[in-house]
Amino acid sequence: MEQFEKNEDGTVTDTKNGLIWSKTLAEDVDLSDAEKAVAELGDGWRLPTIDELQLIVDRSTHSPAANEEIFPDTKSDWYWSSTPCAWNTAARWVVHFGYGSVGDDHLAYFACVRAVRASQ
């Protein structure tokens, strides 16, 4: 069985980690708008933690650093996580899918949004 399975509704199931991933919901939005985009999906959807977001990074490729067959809408840009930075309460951890790098962004900066939820 493959780790990632594409679903008919455009989501992707991570069978290894028990997660369902949304398509990219928004580009170039601040954290507040990112949280709104995720909330519009309904119950159970949330921003991924930094550890979860790194699960879909494919370091064997770049621009984007993601499996384009499974995640074809991935932008070579920063993506928000829900994980706060310990040294700055006004920042969150982010992943750049151009090269798979990890960094931090101020809450007012802009990044893309992909939501996650537990599989049923």
C-alpha positions as CSV (number, residue, x, y, z in Angstrom):
1,M,0.0,0.0,0.0
2,E,1.3,3.5,-0.9
3,Q,1.7,6.0,1.9
4,F,-0.3,8.7,0.1
5,E,-3.6,7.9,-1.6
6,K,-5.5,10.5,-3.7
7,N,-9.2,10.7,-2.9
8,E,-12.0,11.6,-5.3
9,D,-12.8,14.8,-3.5
10,G,-9.3,16.2,-4.1
11,T,-7.9,15.4,-0.7
12,V,-5.0,13.0,0.0
13,T,-4.9,10.4,2.7
14,D,-1.6,9.6,4.5
15,T,-2.2,6.0,5.4
16,K,1.0,5.8,7.4
17,N,0.2,8.7,9.7
18,G,-3.6,8.7,9.7
19,L,-4.1,12.1,8.2
20,I,-6.1,13.6,5.4
21,W,-4.6,16.6,3.5
22,S,-6.6,19.3,1.7
23,K,-5.6,21.0,-1.5
24,T,-3.8,24.3,-1.2
25,L,-6.6,26.5,0.2
26,A,-5.0,30.0,-0.2
27,E,-1.8,31.7,-1.3
28,D,-0.1,34.8,0.2
29,V,-2.3,35.2,3.3
30,D,-1.5,36.2,6.8
31,L,-2.1,33.8,9.7
32,S,-5.5,35.2,10.5
33,D,-6.7,34.6,6.9
34,A,-5.1,31.2,6.9
35,E,-7.1,30.2,10.0
36,K,-10.3,31.5,8.4
37,A,-9.7,29.5,5.2
38,V,-9.2,26.3,7.3
39,A,-12.3,27.0,9.4
40,E,-14.4,27.3,6.3
41,L,-13.7,23.6,5.6
42,G,-15.7,22.6,8.7
43,D,-15.3,20.3,11.7
44,G,-12.0,18.5,12.2
45,W,-9.9,20.6,9.7
46,R,-7.0,22.6,11.1
47,L,-3.6,24.0,10.3
48,P,-0.9,21.2,10.5
49,T,1.8,21.2,13.1
50,I,5.3,21.8,11.8
51,D,6.0,18.1,12.2
52,E,3.0,17.1,10.2
53,L,3.7,19.6,7.4
54,Q,7.2,18.2,7.1
55,L,5.7,14.7,6.4
56,I,4.7,15.8,2.9
57,V,8.0,17.4,2.0
58,D,9.8,15.3,-0.7
59,R,13.5,16.1,-0.4
60,S,14.3,14.1,-3.6
61,T,12.9,17.0,-5.7
62,H,12.6,20.8,-5.5
63,S,10.4,23.7,-6.8
64,P,8.3,22.2,-5.4
65,A,9.8,19.9,-2.8
66,A,6.6,17.7,-2.9
67,N,5.4,14.7,-4.9
68,E,3.7,16.6,-7.7
69,E,1.6,13.5,-8.7
70,I,0.1,13.4,-5.2
71,F,0.2,17.1,-4.3
72,P,0.0,18.8,-7.8
73,D,-1.2,22.1,-6.5
74,T,1.8,22.7,-4.1
75,K,3.4,26.1,-4.6
76,S,7.1,26.7,-4.2
77,D,6.4,29.0,-1.4
78,W,6.0,29.1,2.4
79,Y,3.2,27.2,4.1
80,W,1.8,28.0,7.5
81,S,1.9,25.6,10.4
82,S,0.0,25.9,13.7
83,T,3.2,25.5,15.7
84,P,4.3,28.7,17.5
85,C,7.9,29.8,17.8
86,A,9.2,29.4,21.4
87,W,11.2,32.7,21.2
88,N,8.5,34.8,19.5
89,T,4.8,34.6,20.3
90,A,4.1,36.7,17.2
91,A,5.5,34.0,14.9
92,R,4.8,30.5,13.6
93,W,6.9,27.8,12.1
94,V,6.6,27.5,8.3
95,V,7.9,25.2,5.6
96,H,9.1,26.4,2.2
97,F,8.1,23.9,-0.5
98,G,10.7,25.3,-2.9
99,Y,13.4,23.4,-1.2
100,G,11.8,21.8,1.9
101,S,13.4,24.3,4.3
102,V,11.9,25.3,7.7
103,G,11.7,28.8,9.0
104,D,9.6,31.2,11.0
105,D,7.2,33.9,9.8
106,H,5.6,36.8,11.7
107,L,1.8,36.4,12.0
108,A,1.3,39.4,9.6
109,Y,3.6,37.9,6.9
110,F,2.2,35.9,4.0
111,A,2.3,32.2,3.3
112,C,0.1,29.5,1.7
113,V,-2.4,27.3,3.4
114,R,-3.0,23.5,3.4
115,A,-5.3,22.0,6.0
116,V,-5.2,18.6,7.7
117,R,-7.5,16.4,9.7
118,A,-7.5,12.9,11.3
119,S,-8.7,10.2,8.9
120,Q,-12.0,8.6,9.8
